[in-house]
Amino acid sequence: MKKTKAILLMLLAAGTMFAQISIGVRIGPPPPERIVRVQPHSPGPGYTWLAGYWYPSGNKYKWHDGYWTRPAYSGAHWVQPRYESQQYYAGHWDGDHGKVNHNHLWDKSKGHERDYNHDHE
């Protein structure tokens, strides 16, 4: 009986050493999408319209206006951000060359090339 208790305590101690603690902040679902009544004309062939969306920034959501851009690489398609099962999934480019997450620092670049020609993950 003592041997069983000792083994049980050792297993319990080992399990505690490998336990992980995870702390997350949930801000809930984003607000409803904004309605865009007029979509600007495409700047030319090969451009993709990315509809506006909410994205988490700190403990709140920020609105990202829709925009025209060339894909991250030839053949990539845009996967719109979504919120499901109490989790936010960021928008990204996807295709044969892998996934490319949109970096909001790219938004500071002017023109319609903000997402174009970025390295894939």
C-alpha positions as CSV (number, residue, x, y, z in Angstrom):
1,M,0.0,0.0,0.0
2,K,2.9,2.4,0.9
3,K,4.5,1.5,-2.5
4,T,1.3,2.4,-4.4
5,K,1.0,5.7,-2.6
6,A,4.6,6.5,-3.3
7,I,4.2,5.8,-7.0
8,L,1.0,7.8,-7.1
9,L,2.7,10.8,-5.4
10,M,5.6,10.6,-7.9
11,L,3.2,10.5,-10.8
12,L,1.3,13.5,-9.4
13,A,4.5,15.4,-8.8
14,A,5.8,14.7,-12.4
15,G,2.4,15.8,-13.8
16,T,2.7,19.1,-11.9
17,M,6.1,19.8,-13.3
18,F,4.8,19.6,-16.8
19,A,1.6,21.4,-16.3
20,Q,1.0,24.6,-18.3
21,I,-0.7,27.7,-17.2
22,S,-2.4,29.8,-19.9
23,I,-3.9,33.2,-19.3
24,G,-5.9,34.8,-22.1
25,V,-7.9,37.9,-22.4
26,R,-11.1,37.6,-24.3
27,I,-12.8,40.7,-25.6
28,G,-15.8,38.9,-27.1
29,P,-17.0,39.1,-30.6
30,P,-16.3,42.1,-32.8
31,P,-19.1,44.7,-33.5
32,P,-21.3,44.1,-36.6
33,E,-19.5,44.7,-39.9
34,R,-19.9,48.2,-41.3
35,I,-21.9,48.5,-44.5
36,V,-20.0,49.9,-47.4
37,R,-22.3,51.4,-50.0
38,V,-19.8,52.2,-52.6
39,Q,-16.8,50.1,-53.5
40,P,-14.1,52.1,-55.3
41,H,-13.3,51.0,-58.9
42,S,-10.4,48.5,-59.3
43,P,-7.1,50.2,-60.0
44,G,-6.5,47.6,-62.7
45,P,-6.2,43.9,-63.6
46,G,-4.7,41.6,-61.0
47,Y,-6.1,43.5,-58.0
48,T,-8.3,42.0,-55.2
49,W,-10.8,43.9,-53.1
50,L,-10.4,43.1,-49.4
51,A,-13.7,44.0,-47.6
52,G,-13.4,46.0,-44.4
53,Y,-13.3,44.1,-41.1
54,W,-12.8,44.4,-37.4
55,Y,-9.5,43.2,-35.8
56,P,-8.4,43.0,-32.2
57,S,-6.0,45.7,-31.0
58,G,-5.2,45.4,-27.3
59,N,-8.5,45.0,-25.4
60,K,-10.7,46.4,-28.1
61,Y,-11.5,46.0,-31.8
62,K,-10.4,48.4,-34.6
63,W,-12.0,48.8,-38.0
64,H,-9.9,48.2,-41.0
65,D,-11.4,49.9,-44.1
66,G,-11.6,47.8,-47.3
67,Y,-9.0,48.3,-49.9
68,W,-7.7,47.2,-53.3
69,T,-4.4,45.4,-53.3
70,R,-2.4,42.9,-55.3
71,P,-2.1,39.5,-53.7
72,A,0.9,38.7,-51.6
73,Y,2.1,36.4,-54.4
74,S,0.8,35.1,-57.7
75,G,-2.1,32.7,-57.2
76,A,-2.7,33.6,-53.5
77,H,-6.3,34.2,-52.4
78,W,-7.6,36.2,-49.4
79,V,-9.2,34.4,-46.5
80,Q,-11.4,36.9,-44.7
81,P,-11.0,37.2,-40.9
82,R,-13.7,35.5,-38.8
83,Y,-14.8,35.0,-35.3
84,E,-16.2,31.6,-34.3
85,S,-16.4,29.5,-31.2
86,Q,-15.3,32.5,-29.1
87,Q,-12.0,32.8,-31.0
88,Y,-10.8,35.4,-33.6
89,Y,-9.0,34.1,-36.7
90,A,-7.0,36.8,-38.5
91,G,-7.3,37.4,-42.3
92,H,-4.5,36.1,-44.4
93,W,-3.4,35.2,-47.9
94,D,-3.2,31.5,-48.8
95,G,-2.2,29.5,-51.7
96,D,0.5,27.2,-53.1
97,H,3.3,29.1,-51.5
98,G,1.8,29.1,-48.0
99,K,0.1,31.4,-45.6
100,V,0.9,35.1,-45.4
101,N,-0.7,37.0,-42.5
102,H,-1.7,40.6,-43.1
103,N,0.6,42.9,-41.2
104,H,-1.1,46.2,-40.2
105,L,2.2,48.0,-40.5
106,W,1.8,47.5,-44.2
107,D,-1.3,49.7,-44.1
108,K,1.0,52.7,-43.8
109,S,2.4,52.1,-47.3
110,K,0.6,54.1,-49.9
111,G,-1.0,52.8,-53.0
112,H,-2.4,49.4,-53.9
113,E,0.8,47.4,-53.3
114,R,0.6,47.1,-49.5
115,D,0.2,43.3,-49.4
116,Y,2.1,42.5,-52.6
117,N,5.4,40.6,-52.7
118,H,5.7,39.7,-49.0
119,D,7.5,36.6,-47.9
120,H,5.3,33.7,-46.9
121,E,5.6,32.0,-43.5
